[in-house]
Amino acid sequence: MSILFVQNWDIIHGKENEYKAFINDRYLPEIAELGLIAVGGYYVEVGFGPRIIGVFSAESHEILSSFIASKRFKDLLVDLKSIIYNYKASVLEPTGAIKRRGYTIQKGVWKFNQYYDIRPGMKKEYAEFVLNEHLPTMQKIDYVEVTGGWNVVLGGFSEIIAEFTFKDPVDIGRLLLNEDFRRITLKLKNEFVLNYMSRILRTTERFDEPRWFRL
């Protein structure tokens, strides 16, 4: 079972070159040496920030806890925070609705993620809705990959994250106009969840800079 450690941040204006060198030369290599696997770098194209997202995978909560408590990671984080702001972190575990062996890195794809909290007293009803209606409906849409459902066990912005993957960002627009998707999303928001939000993400080869820095 993959446990995800997700970090979010923005780059301090004027620190872009220093940030790029630090991430490539120190941050990613040292985190790998500490035992975590980098499985995703994303930039938030649409939705709430922070804009940069880095995702790491651990095989267990024990491995992740040891990593977070290590002096080397704490020192690395102090150095990172000298060139970024709006730092947030969260720990995610699979909900169990999506069966997969592990979470592997994905390149050249786009994400549409939903974030929300389950209504009080509706956990059982919500689980039945996801398994019997929501998930089967999404799996019938052939241009969408239902990548994961995540419980946020520490930090983050919400209690649940639903993750969908696309090869072409145009297909995200198609999904948002799809009548079946609109129907089940309206039912989800009206009957089972609170504080619903969504974001569109694009993958990067590393924890990359925003588009304006590339131009």
Backbone torsions as a table, in degrees:
resi	resn	phi	psi	omega
1	MET	NA	127.8	178.4
2	SER	-84.4	128.2	170.0
3	ILE	-103.3	128.5	-177.0
4	LEU	-101.8	137.6	171.7
5	PHE	-111.1	113.3	-173.1
6	VAL	-112.2	128.9	177.7
7	GLN	-118.5	141.7	179.3
8	ASN	-128.9	141.7	177.3
9	TRP	-164.7	170.5	170.1
10	ASP	-120.6	152.5	-179.6
11	ILE	-88.3	133.2	175.4
12	ILE	-64.4	130.5	-180.0
13	HIS	-58.9	131.3	-178.3
14	GLY	94.0	-8.1	-178.8
15	LYS	-105.9	13.8	-171.7
16	GLU	-61.2	-45.5	-179.2
17	ASN	-66.9	-41.7	177.8
18	GLU	-63.4	-40.8	178.2
19	TYR	-61.3	-47.8	-178.6
20	LYS	-58.9	-45.3	-179.8
21	ALA	-66.7	-41.7	-178.2
22	PHE	-63.6	-46.5	-178.7
23	ILE	-62.2	-45.8	-176.6
24	ASN	-73.4	-41.4	-171.2
25	ASP	-89.5	-28.4	-175.6
26	ARG	-122.6	-53.0	-167.0
27	TYR	-63.9	-56.0	-178.2
28	LEU	-64.9	-45.3	178.8
29	PRO	-62.4	-40.8	-176.9
30	GLU	-71.9	-36.4	176.6
31	ILE	-65.3	-37.2	176.0
32	ALA	-63.0	-40.9	178.3
33	GLU	-64.1	-28.8	179.2
34	LEU	-81.9	-4.3	170.9
35	GLY	108.8	1.4	177.1
36	LEU	-99.0	151.2	-178.5
37	ILE	-107.6	125.4	176.1
38	ALA	-72.6	120.5	-177.4
39	VAL	-120.5	2.5	177.3
40	GLY	-178.1	137.6	168.5
41	GLY	-125.8	130.2	-174.0
42	TYR	-135.3	154.1	170.6
43	TYR	-121.8	132.0	-178.6
44	VAL	-78.7	110.1	178.9
45	GLU	-84.7	-36.8	-179.7
46	VAL	-139.3	129.4	177.9
47	GLY	121.4	-174.4	-174.6
48	PHE	-72.8	154.4	178.1
49	GLY	-92.6	-173.0	0.9
50	PRO	-61.8	162.2	-169.2
51	ARG	-85.6	-29.2	-176.8
52	ILE	-97.4	133.6	178.9
53	ILE	-129.3	128.4	172.8
54	GLY	-118.5	134.7	-176.7
55	VAL	-123.9	128.6	177.8
56	PHE	-122.1	151.5	-178.8
57	SER	-116.0	140.0	173.1
58	ALA	-128.9	153.2	-177.9
59	GLU	-78.2	-18.5	-178.3
60	SER	-157.1	163.2	174.6
61	HIS	-63.7	-33.2	-178.9
62	GLU	-64.7	-43.7	178.4
63	ILE	-64.0	-43.0	-179.3
64	LEU	-66.5	-41.0	179.5
65	SER	-62.1	-41.6	178.0
66	SER	-63.6	-39.9	178.0
67	PHE	-62.1	-50.1	-177.2
68	ILE	-63.8	-33.6	-177.7
69	ALA	-81.8	-9.8	-175.0
70	SER	-70.9	143.7	178.4
71	LYS	-63.6	-35.4	-177.8
72	ARG	-64.0	-42.0	177.3
73	PHE	-66.4	-42.3	179.4
74	LYS	-60.1	-41.4	177.9
75	ASP	-66.0	-39.3	179.0
76	LEU	-64.2	-39.9	180.0
77	LEU	-66.7	-37.9	176.8
78	VAL	-59.8	-44.2	179.5
79	ASP	-66.9	-39.7	177.4
80	LEU	-60.0	-43.5	-175.5
81	LYS	-68.5	-9.4	175.2
82	SER	-78.0	-12.8	-177.7
83	ILE	-125.4	2.3	178.6
84	ILE	-134.1	169.6	174.3
85	TYR	-146.0	175.8	-176.4
86	ASN	58.8	39.0	-177.6
87	TYR	-71.4	130.6	174.2
88	LYS	-135.6	152.0	177.1
89	ALA	-143.8	151.9	179.0
90	SER	-150.2	159.2	176.2
91	VAL	-118.3	128.9	-177.5
92	LEU	-120.7	144.7	171.4
93	GLU	-130.2	151.5	-177.3
94	PRO	-61.9	143.6	176.3
95	THR	-73.8	-24.1	-177.9
96	GLY	100.6	-12.7	-179.5
97	ALA	-71.1	-32.8	179.5
98	ILE	-102.8	122.5	-178.0
99	LYS	-92.6	116.8	176.3
100	ARG	-153.5	151.2	-176.4
101	ARG	-71.7	-40.8	-178.2
102	GLY	-164.0	167.2	-179.1
103	TYR	-101.0	113.6	-176.7
104	THR	-108.2	161.7	-176.7
105	ILE	-66.5	142.4	178.4
106	GLN	-125.5	131.0	180.0
107	LYS	-120.7	149.5	174.9
108	GLY	69.3	27.0	179.4
109	VAL	-124.7	171.3	177.5
110	TRP	-121.5	153.6	-179.7
111	LYS	-123.1	142.4	164.8
112	PHE	-119.6	112.2	-177.0
113	ASN	-112.1	139.6	175.2
114	GLN	-109.0	139.1	-178.6
115	TYR	-126.8	131.8	-179.7
116	TYR	-166.6	168.3	174.1
117	ASP	-111.2	144.9	176.7
118	ILE	-77.5	136.6	177.7
119	ARG	-59.6	141.2	177.9
120	PRO	-54.9	133.6	178.3
121	GLY	78.0	5.2	-175.5
122	MET	-115.2	16.8	-174.9
123	LYS	-62.7	-45.3	-179.4
124	LYS	-65.4	-45.8	-179.4
125	GLU	-64.1	-39.5	177.2
126	TYR	-61.7	-46.8	-179.4
127	ALA	-60.9	-40.7	178.8
128	GLU	-66.4	-39.2	178.1
129	PHE	-63.7	-44.1	-179.7
130	VAL	-62.8	-47.3	-175.7
131	LEU	-72.0	-36.8	-171.6
132	ASN	-97.7	-20.0	-175.3
133	GLU	-131.4	-54.5	-174.3
134	HIS	-64.2	-55.0	-177.1
135	LEU	-63.3	-47.0	177.3
136	PRO	-59.4	-37.1	178.9
137	THR	-65.2	-45.5	-179.4
138	MET	-65.6	-36.3	-177.6
139	GLN	-71.3	-16.8	177.5
140	LYS	-82.3	-13.9	179.9
141	ILE	-85.7	109.5	-164.8
142	ASP	-72.7	-14.7	180.0
143	TYR	-98.1	9.7	179.6
144	VAL	-119.3	133.8	169.3
145	GLU	-104.9	121.2	175.8
146	VAL	-79.7	99.2	-169.1
147	THR	-82.9	-37.3	-177.6
148	GLY	-174.0	157.1	168.7
149	GLY	-124.3	131.1	-170.6
150	TRP	-127.6	134.4	166.7
151	ASN	-88.7	128.1	177.0
152	VAL	-87.8	106.3	-174.4
153	VAL	-91.5	-15.7	179.0
154	LEU	-155.9	130.5	176.4
155	GLY	72.9	-153.7	175.1
156	GLY	80.3	-166.9	-174.0
157	PHE	-113.8	-14.5	-173.2
158	SER	-155.6	175.1	179.2
159	GLU	-84.5	-33.8	-176.0
160	ILE	-129.8	142.8	171.1
161	ILE	-126.3	125.9	172.1
162	ALA	-104.7	127.7	-171.4
163	GLU	-117.5	125.3	179.1
164	PHE	-124.7	140.9	-173.8
165	THR	-118.2	142.8	-177.7
166	PHE	-135.4	143.2	174.6
167	LYS	-81.8	-25.8	-176.9
168	ASP	-131.3	127.8	-179.5
169	PRO	-61.7	-23.2	176.8
170	VAL	-59.6	-32.3	-179.0
171	ASP	-69.0	-23.1	174.5
172	ILE	-65.5	-41.7	175.6
173	GLY	-62.4	-39.6	176.4
174	ARG	-61.1	-41.1	179.9
175	LEU	-63.4	-44.5	-176.8
176	LEU	-64.1	-21.6	177.4
177	LEU	-97.8	-6.0	-177.7
178	ASN	-69.2	128.5	-174.9
179	GLU	-64.7	-39.0	178.7
180	ASP	-65.0	-42.8	177.9
181	PHE	-63.2	-43.8	-179.8
182	ARG	-63.1	-38.6	-179.3
183	ARG	-65.5	-49.0	-176.9
184	ILE	-73.2	-29.2	177.1
185	THR	-70.0	-39.6	176.4
186	LEU	-63.0	-41.4	178.0
187	LYS	-65.8	-41.9	177.1
188	LEU	-55.6	-49.5	-176.4
189	LYS	-71.6	-36.6	-175.3
190	ASN	-78.7	-29.5	-171.6
191	GLU	-113.9	-27.5	-166.3
192	PHE	-123.4	-22.2	-172.0
193	VAL	-133.1	164.6	176.2
194	LEU	-128.1	162.6	171.9
195	ASN	57.1	43.1	-177.9
196	TYR	-71.1	133.3	173.9
197	MET	-142.1	164.6	176.7
198	SER	-146.2	159.2	177.1
199	ARG	-143.1	150.2	171.4
200	ILE	-110.1	126.0	-176.4
201	LEU	-120.9	147.8	169.8
202	ARG	-116.8	144.5	-179.8
203	THR	-78.7	154.2	174.8
204	THR	-127.6	162.6	178.9
205	GLU	-73.3	-21.2	174.6
206	ARG	-146.6	-166.4	173.3
207	PHE	-77.4	88.6	-160.9
208	ASP	-88.2	169.7	176.7
209	GLU	-82.8	159.3	175.1
210	PRO	-62.1	165.0	-177.4
211	ARG	-58.4	-37.8	-175.1
212	TRP	-63.0	-23.7	179.9
213	PHE	-77.3	-24.6	-179.2
214	ARG	-77.9	-26.7	-172.3
215	LEU	-77.4	NA	NA
